[in-house]
Amino acid sequence: MNLPRILLLAGLLLARGMFAAGGVTHVLATADEIILTVQGSGAVQIVELAPYETISHAGQAPCVASAMLAAETRVAFPRFAAGRDRIYSGFLAQPAGPGREPAALGGIFFVDEMRGVSKSDEPFPVVASKKGLQVQMVDDAIALGVKHAALNFNVAAMFDLARGTNNYVWRMDGQDYYFNRRMIDSVPVKKLTDAGATVTLILLAYQSRNPLIDRLVLHPRAVTNAPNHIAAFNTSTPDGLRYFKAGMEFLADHYLRPDRKYGRAVNFIVGNEVNAHWFWYNLGPAAMETVAEDYLRTVRVVHTAVRKSSSTARVYLSLDHHWNIVYTGNPQRACTGQALVDEMNRRSKLGGDFDWHIAFHPYPENLFKPRVWLDRTATNSVNSPRITFKNLEQLTRYLRQPELLCQGVPRRVILSEQGFHSDATPQGEELQAAAYCYASWKTDHLDGIDSFILHRHVDHKMEGGLNLGLWTRQTNSIATPLAKKKIYEVFKAADTPGRNRAFAFALPLIGITNWSQVLPGK
């Protein structure tokens, strides 16, 4: 959505009396204060709202400050109240005084600037190449020279409600939360960090066998008959929110410590392919606007928790390649990626913008056909039906539009999950490897894209017949490696001096004579 449309919507809301002009326009969090910028005139009170509360809850919300406004006024109050951190809260101005109706003055606004909040200002890593992998075998990934490593992290499995004495403990807002040491220590962040890889955690919420865990972690709207047993996070109830905040604060502190005792994870992806929410971020049947409202709240919570530990680590939305078409065509089960980005951007700017980024999955239009350079629905337009490797430049072009910038800067992109199928034909492995060559070359020459993280390490039995791995699997296994495929050596050479020699076989398969022909405008 462009800026004129945002302004038009705000005008419509004003005309309908949903909120009055002015109100909170900026929220700064410091080490010990919350400082608001409030516009308007006359006496106001500032009320504090939980992230899941709306203006309709303002009448019962606690008042945290009062002020007499004169045009633009700064209002400050303590960040901590009885040990509880207000940094996650939203703030709303209301007219105050005798005879004044408690109508909202402006909308709910969240922290959009932090100073002196983060424990560490260690810079975001500068990485030698964009070559990445969703890692299954750590030693093999290190041998391949992986510079970016993505790891699935099941948030539902990290909580220990039995409060075992040998487990990790995190104290938040005066309460202790316990986390499963065995599960967390099994995540190979430390080993990959020590090998020089930049680590990305993909935060997921799988259904568990524990009803209490599911009630706390899984979205209350999630339905049990949706596929893949994966849900949206529960940040919409008091208990769900506090457990989620504690979990995210613990993870950020654990993996962003300056001493790197447990390794370093600098990227946090919230959920999976949220524009196909029924399948990969289940919150039940829901329209795009509902998904965006809920998802933005959750992404904001993760971002705030991460910022308390690091001023530079990044948080990402997750999108598949359906950019301007709806997967399955059912708007209650999926939406377009472009519409979700626009709505997230609109809501973020209205309620306090922050630096969320994009984790994109530019699979071929047909996942069983690796010749991505032939994709017909990947057109030369920012409004393309799909964005695949064929037209990947349209994504970064779209994000450079002024209305989509955050504080004047484009949001970053990582390609966090995509791969190419190898079928059983004699040419199957060659075409898979050629597609990787095409995608790798193109990605390396696009500004604004930080990594290309290949999926998968090993072919997987439960992936609908797709064979996306660098390795084949043993026939009677889920994903036990059997043999290296042609793509293995191509991947290994992708960021080495031997790249051109290793990639040369792919040129005639793609139908080009030199690699510059795959770049935009060629």
ABEGO torsion letter per residue (X at the ends): XBAAAAAAAAAAAAAAGABBBEEBABBBBBAABBBBBBBEBEBBBBBBBBAABBAAAAAABBBABBBBBBEBBBBBBBABBGGBBAAABBBBBBBBEBGBBBBBBEBBBBBABBBGABABABBBBBBABABBBBBABAAAAAAAGBABBBBBBBAAAABBAAGBAABBBBBBGGBBBBBBAAAAAABAAAAAAAAGBBBBBBBBBBBBABAAAAAAABBAABBAABBGGBBBBBAABAAAAAAAAAAAAAAAAAAABAAGAAEBBABBBBEBGAABAAAABBAEBBBAAAAAAAAAAAAAAAAAAAAAABAABBBBBBBBABAABBBGGBAAABBBAAAAAAAAAAAAAAAGBBBBBBBBBBBBABAABABAAABAABBBBAABABBBAAAAAAAAAAAABAAABBGGBBBBBBBABBBBBBBABAAAAAAAAAAAAAAAAAAAABBGBABBBBOBABBBAAAGGBBABABBBBAABAABBABBBAAAAAAAAAABAAAAAAAAAAAAAAGBABAAAABBGX
